[in-house]
Amino acid sequence: MKKLWEFSTELQRKLIEAHLCKYGTLIGEMSSPHSSIYTFDQGTNVDPRYIVAKGIQVDSTMPEQEKKKYFRRALYEVNNAYLVLHHPLIHRFFDVDVVHCVPFLLSRKKDATLRDVISEGPLALAEAISIASQIVHALAYCSRQGIDCHQDLKPENIFVDFIRNHFVVPPEYPLRYRVYLADFELANAYRVLRHPYGSRPYMAPEQYKSLNEGPLPDFSRTDVFAVGVMLFEMLTGGVHPIGERTTLIWPQPTERKSRKWLREDAWKQWSKDGAAAVINSQIDETTRLIVADCLNPDPAERPSTTELEKRLLERLNELHKLASETLSLTLAQFDRIATESQEAGWPYYEDRLNRLNDAYPDNSPLT
C-alpha cells in the first residue's frame, strides 16, 4: 500500500476526506510544525458539530529517520494524553483512525484557544483568575497521573469553551469559560527524551540547561512559570511581562520589532529576570505578587501547583465569592468524574491505542 505522503497534496486531501467522511464535511485544514489538522462539520443538528482530525505531517522528501522521528512524536503524544484523558479539564482524543499508514487522532473542536480569548483584550481580573485556577488544577491532576511537566504550556495549547454556548445557566452564573489542557507532545520530555525545550516566551530558566550530563534539574514547577506569563497576558490583553505584545515578537517579530527575540539568549536572559519584570505593571499588588512568585527564576522558590491553586482561589474569593464557590464545586465534581471514569475504564479507546502501538512497534511508519 502506498503511504499517504507518497500521493500529491491534492490527492492526500481527497483520501483523508473520503476516509473520514463519517465525521462530516471537510471544511478546513491547517498545519503546525509536525501535524496536519483537518476540521469536519457534522451539521447544525449534531452536537458536537465540529470534529478535528490531527495527523502526522510527513513529506516524501524527508529522510527515513526524520519520518520515524515524526511518528515517534505522535505516538509519544497520544500515549501521554491517554494517561490523563479521564479528567474533564483535559482535551482528549476520542478515537484513532489510520489513513494510508498515517494515524489521525480525532477530537471535538473547542470554541477557541486561550490565545483567541486574550486577543479580544484584557480579561476581567476574576475571569483571568478563574481560567488560571482551572489550568493549575489540570496540571496538578496530570502530576498525580505521572505527567509532572507539560513543558509546552502556552495559550495556543489551552482550549476554551464558552459555557453559555453549551449549557443553560441562570443569568447570575458567574463563570464564562471552561478550560481544556491540550497538546502533550513534550510532556515529561525533559526526563524521557532528554529534551528540555518548550516555547521561548513561556520557558523557565531550567529549560535552557543542557540535560546531556549530570543530574536532571527540578522541572516540577516549570509549568508554574508559564502560568505566570499567561496570567499576565490575560490581564494585559496579550502583553508579555517583557513589555511587548507576545504575538508581535514571537515566533516571528513583526515589522519594526527587534529581531533579538529570534535569539535564544534574549529569552534566556529574560527568564532569569522574570519576577522583576512585573514590578512596574498596572496589575493590583496582590495579583502582581502571585505573578512575580510564579516567575521566580529559582524553581524551588516558586509555588507548587497545589499552593498556586490555593492562592488563586483565595484571590478569586476576595473578588467574587460566588465565582469562587462555583468554581471550587465544579473542580471537585470534575475530580469525581475523573475518578469514576478511570475506574470504569474505556476499553474501546484502550484497544485502539494498543493496536496503534502494536502497528508501529519501533515508532516506524515503514513496518
MARVODREN-816108 format. One line per 3 residues: number of its first residue (from 1); their letters; for each residue x, y, z of C-alpha. Coordinates in steps of 0.1 Angstrom, whole numbers, plus 5000, padded with zeros to 4 digits. Layout:
<rs>
NUM> A> X/Y/Z ~ ...
</rs>
This chain:
<rs>
1> MKK> 5000/5000/5000 ~ 5012/5035/4991 ~ 5019/5057/5021
4> LWE> 4998/5089/5023 ~ 5028/5112/5018 ~ 5036/5094/4985
7> FST> 5004/5110/4969 ~ 5001/5145/4957 ~ 4989/5171/4982
10> ELQ> 4955/5174/4965 ~ 4951/5136/4964 ~ 4961/5134/5001
13> RKL> 4933/5157/5009 ~ 4908/5137/4989 ~ 4919/5105/5005
16> IEA> 4916/5119/5040 ~ 4882/5134/5032 ~ 4869/5101/5018
19> HLC> 4882/5080/5047 ~ 4870/5103/5075 ~ 4837/5113/5058
22> KYG> 4817/5097/5087 ~ 4827/5128/5107 ~ 4810/5152/5083
25> TLI> 4821/5175/5055 ~ 4857/5186/5054 ~ 4856/5224/5058
28> GEM> 4891/5234/5068 ~ 4927/5224/5071 ~ 4959/5239/5086
31> SSP> 4993/5227/5096 ~ 5017/5230/5125 ~ 5054/5222/5125
34> HSS> 5047/5184/5129 ~ 5010/5180/5122 ~ 4982/5184/5096
37> IYT> 4949/5193/5111 ~ 4916/5189/5093 ~ 4881/5202/5105
40> FDQ> 4849/5183/5097 ~ 4814/5198/5100 ~ 4787/5173/5111
43> GTN> 4759/5197/5106 ~ 4738/5221/5127 ~ 4717/5193/5143
46> VDP> 4747/5174/5156 ~ 4765/5181/5189 ~ 4794/5183/5189
49> RYI> 4792/5199/5155 ~ 4829/5201/5146 ~ 4854/5173/5147
52> VAK> 4892/5177/5144 ~ 4915/5151/5128 ~ 4951/5156/5137
55> GIQ> 4976/5136/5116 ~ 5014/5135/5112 ~ 5028/5158/5086
58> VDS> 5053/5137/5067 ~ 5069/5148/5035 ~ 5081/5123/5008
61> TMP> 5114/5141/5006 ~ 5122/5135/5043 ~ 5150/5111/5052
64> EQE> 5136/5079/5067 ~ 5150/5087/5102 ~ 5132/5121/5101
67> KKK> 5099/5103/5093 ~ 5104/5080/5122 ~ 5110/5110/5144
70> YFR> 5077/5125/5135 ~ 5059/5092/5141 ~ 5077/5089/5175
73> RAL> 5064/5124/5184 ~ 5029/5115/5176 ~ 5029/5082/5195
76> YEV> 5045/5098/5224 ~ 5018/5125/5225 ~ 4989/5101/5222
79> NNA> 5003/5078/5249 ~ 5007/5108/5272 ~ 4972/5120/5265
82> YLV> 4959/5086/5274 ~ 4973/5089/5309 ~ 4951/5119/5317
85> LHH> 4921/5115/5293 ~ 4895/5109/5321 ~ 4896/5144/5335
88> PLI> 4871/5170/5322 ~ 4898/5196/5322 ~ 4919/5177/5297
91> HRF> 4913/5179/5259 ~ 4911/5143/5249 ~ 4910/5123/5217
94> FDV> 4880/5100/5214 ~ 4893/5078/5186 ~ 4923/5069/5164
97> DVV> 4920/5062/5127 ~ 4947/5054/5101 ~ 4947/5067/5065
100> HCV> 4973/5051/5043 ~ 4996/5043/5072 ~ 4993/5077/5088
103> PFL> 4974/5077/5122 ~ 4949/5105/5128 ~ 4937/5115/5163
106> LSR> 4901/5126/5165 ~ 4887/5151/5189 ~ 4859/5176/5194
109> KKD> 4867/5211/5183 ~ 4865/5236/5211 ~ 4852/5271/5208
112> ATL> 4885/5289/5210 ~ 4921/5288/5223 ~ 4932/5310/5252
115> RDV> 4952/5330/5226 ~ 4919/5338/5209 ~ 4904/5349/5242
118> ISE> 4934/5371/5250 ~ 4934/5387/5216 ~ 4900/5402/5224
121> GPL> 4915/5425/5250 ~ 4923/5423/5288 ~ 4901/5400/5308
124> ALA> 4884/5410/5339 ~ 4905/5400/5369 ~ 4880/5374/5382
127> EAI> 4878/5358/5348 ~ 4915/5356/5344 ~ 4919/5341/5379
130> SIA> 4892/5315/5372 ~ 4910/5304/5340 ~ 4944/5302/5357
133> SQI> 4928/5282/5385 ~ 4915/5257/5361 ~ 4948/5254/5343
136> VHA> 4967/5248/5375 ~ 4941/5223/5387 ~ 4945/5203/5355
139> LAY> 4983/5204/5359 ~ 4980/5191/5395 ~ 4959/5162/5382
142> CSR> 4984/5155/5354 ~ 5012/5153/5380 ~ 4992/5127/5400
145> QGI> 4989/5107/5368 ~ 5026/5107/5362 ~ 5030/5138/5339
148> DCH> 5048/5162/5362 ~ 5057/5187/5335 ~ 5036/5196/5304
151> QDL> 5067/5216/5292 ~ 5050/5234/5264 ~ 5023/5253/5282
154> KPE> 5011/5284/5262 ~ 4978/5300/5252 ~ 4977/5280/5219
157> NIF> 4977/5248/5239 ~ 4949/5258/5262 ~ 4915/5253/5246
160> VDF> 4884/5271/5258 ~ 4846/5266/5256 ~ 4822/5294/5263
163> IRN> 4799/5279/5289 ~ 4767/5297/5278 ~ 4772/5282/5243
166> HFV> 4768/5247/5257 ~ 4748/5249/5289 ~ 4716/5266/5300
169> VPP> 4727/5285/5331 ~ 4710/5312/5351 ~ 4718/5349/5343
172> EYP> 4738/5353/5375 ~ 4760/5323/5368 ~ 4795/5337/5374
175> LRY> 4818/5316/5352 ~ 4822/5323/5314 ~ 4850/5299/5304
178> RVY> 4857/5262/5307 ~ 4893/5253/5301 ~ 4909/5222/5285
181> LAD> 4947/5215/5287 ~ 4959/5202/5254 ~ 4990/5190/5234
184> FEL> 5011/5166/5254 ~ 5038/5162/5227 ~ 5066/5174/5250
187> ANA> 5052/5163/5284 ~ 5080/5149/5306 ~ 5103/5152/5276
190> YRV> 5130/5166/5298 ~ 5135/5132/5315 ~ 5121/5108/5290
193> LRH> 5136/5122/5258 ~ 5163/5145/5275 ~ 5146/5173/5257
196> PYG> 5143/5205/5278 ~ 5128/5229/5254 ~ 5093/5244/5251
199> SRP> 5081/5277/5236 ~ 5105/5305/5245 ~ 5081/5332/5258
202> YMA> 5069/5307/5284 ~ 5101/5288/5292 ~ 5116/5289/5327
205> PEQ> 5153/5292/5332 ~ 5158/5255/5339 ~ 5145/5247/5304
208> YKS> 5177/5263/5289 ~ 5200/5239/5307 ~ 5218/5211/5290
211> LNE> 5205/5177/5301 ~ 5232/5156/5284 ~ 5253/5154/5316
214> GPL> 5247/5153/5353 ~ 5215/5151/5373 ~ 5183/5165/5359
217> PDF> 5172/5199/5372 ~ 5139/5202/5390 ~ 5111/5206/5364
220> SRT> 5082/5200/5387 ~ 5074/5238/5388 ~ 5084/5247/5353
223> DVF> 5047/5249/5342 ~ 5040/5273/5371 ~ 5064/5298/5354
226> AVG> 5043/5295/5322 ~ 5011/5301/5341 ~ 5026/5333/5355
229> VML> 5033/5345/5320 ~ 4998/5336/5307 ~ 4981/5352/5337
232> FEM> 5000/5384/5329 ~ 4989/5382/5293 ~ 4953/5377/5302
235> LTG> 4953/5408/5324 ~ 4971/5430/5298 ~ 4954/5419/5266
238> GVH> 4984/5399/5253 ~ 5013/5419/5266 ~ 5042/5397/5278
241> PIG> 5059/5406/5311 ~ 5089/5418/5290 ~ 5066/5447/5279
244> ERT> 5059/5437/5243 ~ 5028/5421/5229 ~ 5038/5384/5226
247> TLI> 5023/5378/5191 ~ 5042/5408/5177 ~ 5076/5393/5186
250> WPQ> 5071/5356/5186 ~ 5076/5333/5168 ~ 5085/5359/5141
253> PTE> 5089/5396/5150 ~ 5067/5419/5130 ~ 5080/5449/5111
256> RKS> 5098/5475/5134 ~ 5101/5450/5162 ~ 5135/5439/5174
259> RKW> 5148/5407/5159 ~ 5167/5399/5191 ~ 5137/5378/5201
262> LRE> 5147/5353/5174 ~ 5177/5345/5195 ~ 5175/5321/5224
265> DAW> 5199/5342/5245 ~ 5174/5371/5247 ~ 5147/5349/5261
268> KQW> 5171/5330/5284 ~ 5182/5363/5299 ~ 5147/5375/5304
271> SKD> 5137/5342/5321 ~ 5164/5349/5347 ~ 5148/5383/5355
274> GAA> 5112/5372/5351 ~ 5100/5381/5386 ~ 5114/5416/5383
277> AVI> 5097/5422/5350 ~ 5063/5428/5366 ~ 5073/5453/5393
280> NSQ> 5061/5483/5373 ~ 5030/5467/5359 ~ 4995/5481/5364
283> IDE> 4982/5449/5379 ~ 4970/5452/5415 ~ 4995/5444/5442
286> TTR> 4980/5411/5454 ~ 4978/5396/5419 ~ 5011/5411/5409
289> LIV> 5028/5392/5438 ~ 5012/5359/5426 ~ 5026/5365/5391
292> ADC> 5060/5375/5404 ~ 5062/5344/5425 ~ 5053/5322/5395
295> LNP> 5082/5339/5376 ~ 5108/5334/5402 ~ 5140/5322/5384
298> DPA> 5146/5297/5412 ~ 5121/5268/5408 ~ 5124/5260/5445
301> ERP> 5110/5295/5453 ~ 5080/5292/5430 ~ 5047/5279/5445
304> STT> 5038/5243/5437 ~ 5006/5238/5416 ~ 4987/5230/5448
307> ELE> 5000/5261/5466 ~ 4993/5283/5435 ~ 4957/5270/5431
310> KRL> 4950/5278/5468 ~ 4963/5313/5463 ~ 4943/5318/5431
313> LER> 4911/5306/5446 ~ 4916/5328/5477 ~ 4921/5358/5454
316> LNE> 4890/5348/5434 ~ 4870/5346/5467 ~ 4881/5382/5475
319> LHK> 4870/5394/5441 ~ 4838/5374/5436 ~ 4827/5350/5463
322> LAS> 4800/5333/5441 ~ 4825/5327/5414 ~ 4850/5312/5439
325> ETL> 4824/5289/5454 ~ 4810/5278/5420 ~ 4845/5271/5406
328> SLT> 4855/5251/5437 ~ 4824/5229/5435 ~ 4830/5225/5398
331> LAQ> 4866/5214/5402 ~ 4856/5189/5429 ~ 4829/5175/5406
334> FDR> 4854/5172/5378 ~ 4877/5152/5401 ~ 4849/5129/5410
337> IAT> 4841/5124/5373 ~ 4878/5116/5366 ~ 4879/5090/5394
340> ESQ> 4847/5073/5383 ~ 4857/5074/5346 ~ 4892/5059/5353
343> EAG> 4877/5032/5375 ~ 4852/5022/5348 ~ 4879/5024/5321
346> WPY> 4874/5029/5284 ~ 4880/4995/5267 ~ 4873/5007/5232
349> YED> 4899/5035/5232 ~ 4924/5014/5251 ~ 4921/4988/5224
352> RLN> 4925/5014/5197 ~ 4956/5028/5213 ~ 4971/4993/5218
355> RLN> 4965/4985/5182 ~ 4982/5017/5172 ~ 5013/5010/5194
358> DAY> 5014/4974/5180 ~ 5013/4987/5144 ~ 5044/5008/5150
361> PDN> 5065/4988/5175 ~ 5096/5007/5167 ~ 5078/5040/5160
364> SPL> 5085/5035/5124 ~ 5060/5042/5095 ~ 5078/5017/5074
367> T> 5069/4984/5092
</rs>
